[in-house]
Amino acid sequence: MSRGVPPNLLARTLRAFFTEHLARLRGLSPHTILSYRDSLALLLRFTATHRRRAVAALDLADLDPETVAAFLQHLEAARHSRPSTRNVRLAAIHTFFRYVAAQHPDCLEHAQRILGLPFKRARARPVEYLEYEEIAAVLGTIDRTTYDGRRDYALLATLFNTGARVQELLDLRAHDLQLTRPFQLRLVGKGRKERWCPLWPQTADLLRTFCAERQLDLRTAVPIFVNHRGGPLTRFGVRYLLAKYLARARTVVPTLARKRLHPHCLRHSTAVHLLKAGVDLTTIRSWLGHASVNTTAKYAAVDLDLKRAALARAQSLGTAPRGPAAWRRDATVLEWLEAL
């Protein structure tokens, strides 16, 4: 890349990328834009330290492939990010440099070198989920004689009922609830896709009682789950609550000592619970808001009870018919292959 790049090109490009390209042209959700912002902010801070200059003094030329590669290594070595998190950061950087290439053809070669940085192969982690009895134990540790306890119980029970992403539930507004039959609520997921999720009668009763305690008008856009100051709860707040109640439940249910409970774990638990109840994968996909049934199919492989049931239905080796294989008895190998 030439040294004749205007010194404020990086700042102008970043501003246009966030205000024009992501928000107006692509119409991405605020959460996606914030994710891109965080990734690029981390890159800028690392580059400023690496180059020993202020962030405001950085130019596009400072974000060369060597620096970006060092940043990715820094994520794993210093920040202990997993390969999947590293890949999310790199995806945001790739998106930005695709925009750079389109808007500034003179920077095309520079952008192509950044786009050439590969994603790291991430080992698929096993799906973590809780059995129904374990979730009941966690809920049973909540003191429902206090307002905070009633809020936490309603929140976690609704998370398990709906399998919602934690941010989807935190964004829930009073007018999203339908607490008359059929009981359901509206969730806004990734890509601003809306879906209606059915509620069990017990969950509807919990939400109705909690909303009445808060004196919420179910026709308004008031957030349902808020903190002590009336502000919105955060994902980190929900994670803290789950960790607190899990620590209590571990003294009651020994199997919980080997498990990690996090907001997404309840989503996985909902999927496995529905699968055990005989709900088909297509319905579960719609319930969870997955874009593809292939994403939902992973739950079919995680539950040991389902595997044992499949094994019981399968023919064991001891009951297999004896004698030569059918193709050896009735035809030659070549004839059998040609008949396939």
PyMOL commands that set and color helices and strands:
alter all, ss='L'
color gray80, all
select helices_A, chain A and resi 9-25+30-51+55-57+60-62+65-77+83-103+105-115+132-140+147-162+166-170+174-176+190-192+201-213+235-249+254-258+263-276+281-288+293-301+304-313+317-319+326-330+333-338
alter helices_A, ss='H'
color red, helices_A
select strands_A, chain A and resi 177-178+184-188+194-198
alter strands_A, ss='S'
color yellow, strands_A
deselect
rebuild
show_as cartoon
